[in-house]
Amino acid sequence: MKKILVRICIALVVLVVLAVLAVHFFLDGAVKRGVETVGPKLTKTEVKLAGVHISILSGSGKVKGLIVGNPDPYKTPFSISVGTATLELKPGSLLSDKLVIRTVNVESPEITFEGGLSGNNLSKILANLNEATSGSGGTNVAGATPKEEKKANKKLEVDDFTITGAKLTANITDLGGKSLSITLPTIHLSNLGTGPEGITVTELTKEVISAIEKESVKAVSSSAGDIGKAAENLTKGLGKNAGGAVSNVTQGIGNLFKKK
């Protein structure tokens, strides 16, 4: 009898371990698929995710190789590239109606700001996200299946979202594609979706992209001196009239950023 009980206990332990592993791999795969299928329909860009690992026991997680492309007509390879991001979840909320994310830390992402007087790639992505949430029934994803719509409208709570060491490359199209390299200050968002209704995936993405675009514009504006030097270099050998034209463009860009 004792041997039978031992065997039953061992079998139960094995079943529990297998169940945890199955849920773990299903969860990781589901997150990756969700990002790569729903993401492009929300942002209208290519979205790729190399991998994700979430522990259902501790709630800790890691995201690797997240790349958000650029919407038309922008030509740079990507708008945002994240090598590594870590997060902490409330384990008990994984299967509840509202997923509680205690912290998200995005480390040294690469951000591309492409544009000029007529707009930029980040503001275009934000406009696409706003379009997806313009209806009265939450997120409306064009061409999405009911399952994808459900994922996009999943309730979230994010207590703390931090982006540190972001490297910004600003490609100013009105200055012949001249670029600036800038390190952005830390971006910190907190208490998102703490109310009973929470915040959707799309709304969270809007908050993050909006904060990134705002800090990017500030950084480019504060580097107006470097932009001016780039404009002066463009005029060398082109004559006085060309110099005046480029100067006007530079002033226009400065005024645009000040309005932000």
Steps between C-alpha positions, in 0.01 A plus 500: 500500500784738588665442162171571322457829687857601414440423134176698502677800659780482244246479218313803634821701528593409142153601377522836680845567353382410151192720541713796611737449207211472255339821627841671498576416137144573391507837676836603349390391154164674534664831595739481204220416256281775642770764460581398143139466382316780682793746512522560123125557474509763776814689395478425124868407510693176508542372859742220590580336834796264534382340823322537833533310827249532784511300824147418617635429849707814571337736249837610365544533126737605226437622146773481235537644152189715460509697175232745386533598136405828336170594338484624142654719366795488742805310381729438800517129600312537830344749740574314825735210572515347848778254578379405848211596726418349838169493681335386822142376501260420780492121450142463621377739231626295203169321458275779631301760305761765578873433467701695758854593392699639791805620305630523143864600441611566142878519478688705237253481210590647162251757370486658156340841453444557128325806367485875491248774429232260375510263799701205623486122518420485872206740472372293206506181710317688776238615247454138390446393862250782552312381192480150649335639815277761336185291536279479809551128556867494600770402254375436147769323300434495126509145367548345845332177607275499811785330689745774399246768596472338842879508546515867400231583758649297787487700823839595642641688794859626477630645824842609375640525143857626457715553189868566572797584276297536180721579199327733255605540138326802348485508120383848400364459147469875442877527543586243236484204739763636739493305828562566868579246772353580841454313829152563637436562869326228700132464409282401795128421492306385805154397624364409158163325509471491880124557484245218466491529120878468468680592180503308172811385312435769239456773761822394672684506167362848431626625838848362438530620136366842598761535777779389264388741226476788748850443638640451149361834384640670811843347439509604135381850591769540766760396241401784268859620499617173347219518244613851411856379447371223276305758298810717464699203371233438239542851363877484451577528132135557408499881499333768707145438377515135603626605842198721552260224397650246738501759779127547452440125522710479818301784658177331398606174664593688817159667509328165443678341795427798725127453434530147634 
